[in-house]
Amino acid sequence: MKQNRKNKPIFIGIIFVILLAIVIGINQVQINSLNQKHNSELLNQSKEYSSKLVSQAKEYDSKLVSQSKDYNSKISKYKKEITSIENKNKTLEENNSKLEKEIDNLKKQTTTTTTTTKPTNTALYSASKFRSAGIVYYNNYRWTWYSEKVLPGNGLNIPNRHVDGSGYVCDENNYICLAASSLSKGTVVDTPFGKKGKVYDDGCAAGTLDVYVSW
């Protein structure tokens, strides 16, 4: 009996140790289970976050590619417009150059025509009749004559001044040179002498056209 009493505390201690080990093991299992669950949740969250990041990155890349294509398309369009404008400007410059040449040619032709064409109209009075009459009336004007032999008129500035076959002093266009107080210098008028006249001088009476002659 004494021996059994002595062994009883040892047996209780062993049972306590076993129970303690069982409790510790159960706690460890629970801890491991909780860790696994937590790790699984973390892993799932990490995968979900990674998936979102990948999706956002793909979406961003897609937007960048789309914007880049749109930008390149606009640049290409602008380049084409610039090229078109440059071609139009080049065409305009060529057309302007052609027009300038044509205008120059027309000016030359006009100058040549003006220089070589003799203005004509019907002669109502011959030079000899006008010289002897001294005064004739035509187109509401009183026509008289004055001679360069009396008044040389060196300051009249008559271009290509010359005397025609009838004795009239004429300019480069074969206009008869006139003096008038009622018309401004440079005025071209019809005359009764078979050609037009142009005013280069003044100093005569109003309503009178004085014809410059060389007789």
Residue, then its C-alpha position, 0 to 999 in steps of 0.5 A: m500500500k505504501q508503495n502505491r501511495k509513493n507511485k501515485p504522485i508520479f503517475i499524476g505527474i505523468i498524466f499532467v505532462i501528457l495532458l500538457a503535451i496534448v494541449i500544447g499540440i492542439n494549440q500548435v495545430q490551431i496556430n499552424s491552421l491559423n497561420q496557413k489560413h492567414n498565409s492563404e489570405l495574404l497569398n490571395q490578396s497578393k494575387e488579386y493585387s498583382s492581377k489588378l496591377v497587371s490589368q492596370a498596366k495593360e490598360y495604361d499601355s493600351k492607352l499609350v499605344s492608342q495615344s501614340k497612334d493618334y499622335n502619329s496620325k495627326i503628325s502625318k496629317y499635318k505634314k501632308e497639309i504642310t506639303s500641300i500648302e508648300n506645293k500651292n505656294k510654289t504653284l502661286e509663285e510660278n503663276n506670279s512669275k508667269l504673270e509678271k513676264e506676261i505683264d512685261n511682254l504686254k508693256k513692251q508690246t504696248t510701248t512698241t505699239t504706242t511708239t510705232t502707231k500714228p494716231t489718225n483722224t480725218a483731216l478737215y484742214s490741210a497744213s497749207k490751208f491752216r497756215s494761210a487761214g491762221i485761225v480755224y474753228y473745230n470742236n468748240y475751240r479756236w485753233t491758231w498756230y505759233s512757230e518754233k522759229v519764233l518761240p523755240g520752246n526748249g523748256l517744253n520737255i517734249p519727248n522725241r520732239h520732231v517735225d512731221g511732213s506737214g510742218y507740225v511739231c510732234d512728240e514720240n507718239n506723233y501727237i501734234c504739240l499744243a498750247a492751251s490755258s483751259l486744258s491741263k498739260g498732258t491732255v490728248v484731244d482730237t484735232p482737225f489736222g488728221k491726227k491727235g494733239k497733246v497739250y505741252d504748253d500754256g499761255c494762250a487765251a481761254g477757249t483757244l488751242d495754239v498749234y506748235v508748227s515749224w513754218 
